[in-house]
Amino acid sequence: MVVTTAHRTVSSAERRIADGLQRRDEQALVELHAACGRTVMGFLVRVLGEPATAEDVFQQVFLQAWQRGSDYDPARASTLTWIMTIARSRAIDQLRKRVPEPHDPRGSLALLEPSVEAQVDELLDRWRFANLLGRLPDEEADLLRRRFYDGATQTEIAAETGVPLGTVKMRMVQGLARLRDLLDGEERTR
């Protein structure tokens, strides 16, 4: 069952998790973990680089989700978007603990490097994009991955896959349109 709200379409699973978190039902946390745990852990390992640290932060993320469950509104964001926002914040906190403050900021090369937040945001955008690609039909997602991750041209994709060039172009246009719709849906909920 899917419920359409003024902001976004809410699946029955998201509604069940939200209602359960508001009632402090432990089963809701189990469902949230089952739905999003692998993605959150993968993101944290990638950002933090250390599996043990990622596991510690992972526990912090789900503890905070449990503690703030009554604030979660599935009409505003999907469960994945909500939990990944928490994961982003906890990852940034962890990374800030690692970076010592420079004594002379004017002489520090650290000022030339992208901020921790920018690096985490870039990685979060990649995870978000990968999640959205996973919601597209396989043939469209595969072509878009080849184009944007591998940098292949449409002609190269046609040669590699054996799919006619016109079909490659059509599927890419359709895939980009679906991707735009998904992104627009997420932007309306922010």
ABEGO torsion letter per residue (X at the ends): XBBBBAABBBBAAAAAAAAAAAAGBAAAAAAAAAAAAAAAAAAAAAAAGBAAAAAAAAAAAAAAAAAAAAABBAAABBAAAAAAAAAAAAAAAAAAAABBBBABAAABAAAABBBAAAAAAAAAAAAAAAAAAAABBAAAAAAAAAAAAAGBBAAAAAAAAGBBAAAAAAAAAAAAAAAAAAAAAAAAAX
